[in-house]
Amino acid sequence: MSGSVSYRVVGNPEGRLELLEQIATDASTGEIARQARELGVRVAEGRFYVACVGQFKRGKSTLLNALVGHNVLPTGVAPITSAVTVLRHGPALTVRVWFEDGRCAEVAPEQLAGYVSEAENPENEKRVRAVEVFLPSPLLERGMCLVDTPGLGSVFGGNAEVTRAFVPHIDAVLAVIGADPPISGEEMALVEEVARQVAHIVVVLNKADRISDADREEAVHFAKQVLSRRLHRLIGAIFQVSATERLQGGEPTRDWMALENAVRALASEAGVTLVQAAEARGVERLARALLRELGERRDALLRPAEESQRRLAELRRSIAGAERAMQDLGILLAAEQGRLAREFRERHESFFPEAVRTALGELESKTRGLDCARSQLRARSYGIAQEVAHRTVERWRHEIEPVAEEMYRRSTDRFVALANEFLDRVASSGEPGLDGLPRALEPEEGFRVKSGLYYTELMYLTTNPIPWVLDLVRGRERTVRALVDRVGRYLARILESNSSRIANDLSERVVESRARLESQVRAALRRVVSVAEEAIERARIRRAEGAGAVEAELQSLESLSQRTKALLATSSEGGQG
């Protein structure tokens, strides 16, 4: 977000960002100039970004509302955040919306949901780049900005990409985990990516009021183990809190005060260092991006037009071959997908008979132990059946889901390896700008999509009035026997239905995860072509203007490159903070 603050004197005495903005402007690279300008403004104002990240529906927006003491961010049952939202200190509650085309609009606070919620801005169709919310929270007085990010694993595919695009701007992380699962593969991948550039990671287990003490402790233990192993660093306390309880105005519960103290300490003790690190990191990132773009232009001008076209044609043929290889491997993946579906069904068939036998035994025992009037026996018995069925299928889901994710991961290893082989070959080819391509896709950690599973209770099977009437006229023992028989058949039905739903859900997640993986690879391939095409088109325009224009352009590019390299050298001498 831009502004009018002079950052040469206030926050950036060496003027590196101002110089970088000027070079980028001279090079007509508007996006790099804009990013340098925005970074300069936030450095001058001493602002640093603490991003709240986590899977869809971890309660991130609610947690931030509770931390700043204002119920300003929209929350709800459906996925909410569709755009990055920055909470900043200000004298009064105001909202500023920045659009992708550079426009800025101030809107009423009650209109915020119209720009950041999926319901009113689905998949960011309004093209919102970011939203700033200014509010008089003491927590934000020292320059800390809390950032609400779209949830990973949402049914809206573009949301995770919005979060990932913001990663270079993150200075510290507030990672919000849960109990089911404590930390997903997608969350872990994002935290690993951010951890490469930030030292401060605060981990919070939210919604602690909704799970038992034993489940919370198990989740915390698991998360600590995984995070420590994957990040190669010790993870401190994981704060167990309920943001909802805090917002309701009661006394702070569990680890809430410890969490607030940790966040305040981050602002007071590390703020200056985080701003300095953000500046150094930003200069490095933007200067190298500028050098790549300048190099693309230079190489396209020096290379004969015919050779550029020949190279482009070869590149297209190579990518077409990669596409065909991906397609062939996709056929193998489809076969593997079918095998996994059969495996899920076989596991379901193995699970079901014993699960029904055990569940029916529990139903009979609990029904016979009911201490209530005969008129209430049937309703209570159906309630027992629903509770037993839910617990039984949930136990199986917890057993089968990690196994299914591991099976999916193994099935995609070959696909990822082939994609990496091609991307590495292209990135090492020396073509202009292709050195910036990803050299390696990470192995799949698990499913790329969140479960869409929901259970049914088949309530229409419980509404026949005749058995309810008979309960009132026959003896208790006959009623209990009748209930065990009839409600037992109902229990078996919902067990069969809901356990089948688990198997089907796993199969559907395999299909969608595979589709998203293939889409990511194909997007990388398309980018290879577009980078080369853009460089060739720029060179064509200069050649059309004549030899003098080409020579002048080369001299200009060389001058701009030298200025950028000098800036990088100065930045390196100053340290990376």
Buried (B, 14 or more C-beta within 10 A) or exposed (E): BEEEBEBBEBBBEBBBBBBBBBBBBEBEBEEBBBBBBBBBBBBBBBBBBBBBBBBBBBBBBBBBBBBBBBEBBBBEEEBBBBBBBBBBBBEEBBBBBBBEEEEEEEBEBEEBBBBBBBEBBEBBEBEBBBBBBBBBBEBBEBBBBBBBBBBBBBBBBEBBEBBBEBBBBBBBBBBBBBBBBBBBBBBBBBBBEBBEBBEBBBBBBBBBBBBEEEBBEBBBEBBBEBBEEBBEEEBEBBBBBBBBBBBEEEEBBBBBBBBBEBBBEBBEEBBBBBBBBBBBBBBBBBBBBBBBBBBBBBBBBEBEEEEBEEBBEEBBEBBEEBBEBBEEBBEEBEEBBEEBBEBBBEBBEEBBEEBBEEBBEBBBEBBEEBEEEBEEBBEBBBEBBBEBBBEBBBEBBEEBBEEBBEBBBEBBEEBBEBBBEBBBEBBEBEBBBBBEBBEEBEBBBBBBBBBEBEBEBBEEBBEEEEBBEEBEEEEEEEBBBBBBEBBBEBBBBBBBBBBBBBBBBBBBBBBBBBBBBBEBBBEBBEBBBEBBBBBBEBBBEBBEEEEEBBEEBBEBBEBBBEBBEEBBEBBEEBEEE
